[in-house]
Amino acid sequence: SGVSEPLPVAETFTFADARGTSLGDVARLDTLATVVDGAHFADELYAADRLRGRGWGVLEGDERTVAQLFCDQLEFANVIVMNKVDLLDAGERSRLRALLRRLNPTA
């Protein structure tokens, strides 16, 4: 699916290896980008499907929906790429852009 959890990605920079060195010692996390499938985003956002029901790897007891994960990704990102917007008409593109701005006005 290409779905990624934003917090664990960012936390990767804080974990130290056996020598006490972390990725954050040699690199800086500058940008967290997320790609929005413009053609399907609205449908997914309003779907009540659980992550587990989609077969997406989740921890035991994780009952989040796909929409909740998508919102986490959008809120955490500082760059949002709108993909497949060629499949949308001008009004749909405008509504998608407005929705993304409401979810993350600084990205």
Backbone torsions as a table, in degrees:
resi	resn	phi	psi	omega
1	SER	NA	-25.7	-176.8
2	GLY	82.7	4.7	-179.0
3	VAL	-77.1	134.5	-179.7
4	SER	-130.7	145.9	176.8
5	GLU	-84.6	121.3	-174.8
6	PRO	-68.4	-40.2	-176.8
7	LEU	-63.9	-48.5	177.4
8	PRO	-60.4	-33.8	176.6
9	VAL	-62.0	-47.6	179.7
10	ALA	-65.5	-38.6	-179.0
11	GLU	-66.7	-21.1	177.4
12	THR	-54.0	-30.1	-178.0
13	PHE	-75.9	-11.2	-176.9
14	THR	-104.4	-17.5	-177.7
15	PHE	-73.6	130.6	-180.0
16	ALA	-96.3	146.0	176.1
17	ASP	-84.1	-171.8	-176.8
18	ALA	-61.2	-26.1	178.6
19	ARG	-88.7	-1.0	179.8
20	GLY	87.5	9.2	-179.7
21	THR	-94.7	136.5	177.1
22	SER	-116.3	161.5	176.4
23	LEU	-58.8	-33.3	178.2
24	GLY	-64.0	-18.7	176.8
25	ASP	-74.7	-24.1	-174.9
26	VAL	-119.4	-8.5	-179.4
27	ALA	-147.7	157.2	-180.0
28	ARG	-118.4	132.4	174.6
29	LEU	-78.8	108.1	-175.4
30	ASP	-97.1	-37.4	-171.6
31	THR	-142.5	135.9	168.7
32	LEU	-114.9	112.8	-178.6
33	ALA	-106.3	147.4	171.8
34	THR	-131.5	145.8	179.8
35	VAL	-107.9	126.7	180.0
36	VAL	-103.0	126.0	175.1
37	ASP	-77.9	96.9	-174.8
38	GLY	-57.9	-32.8	-177.0
39	ALA	-72.3	-24.5	-174.9
40	HIS	-123.6	-4.8	-172.1
41	PHE	-58.0	-48.2	-176.7
42	ALA	-60.5	-43.1	178.2
43	ASP	-60.6	-44.0	-179.3
44	GLU	-67.3	-37.1	-177.6
45	LEU	-64.4	-33.8	-177.7
46	TYR	-97.3	-0.2	177.1
47	ALA	-76.6	148.2	-179.6
48	ALA	-102.2	13.9	-178.4
49	ASP	-61.4	135.7	174.3
50	ARG	-81.6	150.5	178.0
51	LEU	-56.2	-44.3	-178.7
52	ARG	-59.5	-38.9	179.9
53	GLY	-65.0	-24.2	177.7
54	ARG	-87.3	-6.6	-178.0
55	GLY	79.5	15.6	178.1
56	TRP	-82.5	132.8	-176.3
57	GLY	-58.8	119.2	177.3
58	VAL	-136.0	159.5	177.0
59	LEU	-73.7	154.8	177.5
60	GLU	-55.3	135.1	178.3
61	GLY	86.2	-4.9	179.4
62	ASP	-77.0	111.2	-177.0
63	GLU	-110.3	18.9	-179.4
64	ARG	-65.2	155.4	175.1
65	THR	-93.2	166.3	175.4
66	VAL	-57.9	-42.6	-179.6
67	ALA	-60.3	-40.2	179.3
68	GLN	-64.0	-40.9	177.8
69	LEU	-65.1	-43.4	179.0
70	PHE	-60.3	-41.6	178.4
71	CYS	-64.5	-41.0	176.1
72	ASP	-57.6	-45.5	-179.3
73	GLN	-61.6	-44.1	-178.2
74	LEU	-68.3	-41.6	-178.5
75	GLU	-68.6	-30.1	-177.0
76	PHE	-82.4	-27.3	-173.9
77	ALA	-73.3	148.6	169.2
78	ASN	-111.5	-0.2	171.5
79	VAL	-136.7	128.5	176.9
80	ILE	-120.6	124.4	178.3
81	VAL	-104.8	123.2	177.3
82	MET	-92.0	113.6	-177.5
83	ASN	-102.7	156.0	176.3
84	LYS	61.0	26.1	179.5
85	VAL	-71.1	-14.0	176.0
86	ASP	-66.8	-15.9	178.6
87	LEU	-88.9	-1.5	-178.6
88	LEU	-108.2	149.6	172.3
89	ASP	-83.0	175.1	-174.7
90	ALA	-59.0	-40.5	179.7
91	GLY	-65.8	-41.8	178.8
92	GLU	-65.3	-41.0	177.8
93	ARG	-61.9	-43.2	179.9
94	SER	-63.3	-42.9	179.1
95	ARG	-66.2	-40.3	177.8
96	LEU	-62.6	-46.9	-180.0
97	ARG	-60.0	-42.3	179.5
98	ALA	-64.4	-41.2	179.0
99	LEU	-64.1	-44.4	179.4
100	LEU	-64.0	-38.1	177.5
101	ARG	-64.5	-36.6	177.8
102	ARG	-67.4	-38.5	-179.6
103	LEU	-73.5	-32.4	-178.8
104	ASN	-151.3	86.7	-174.9
105	PRO	-70.0	-12.7	-176.6
106	THR	-102.0	-5.7	-178.9
107	ALA	-80.5	NA	NA
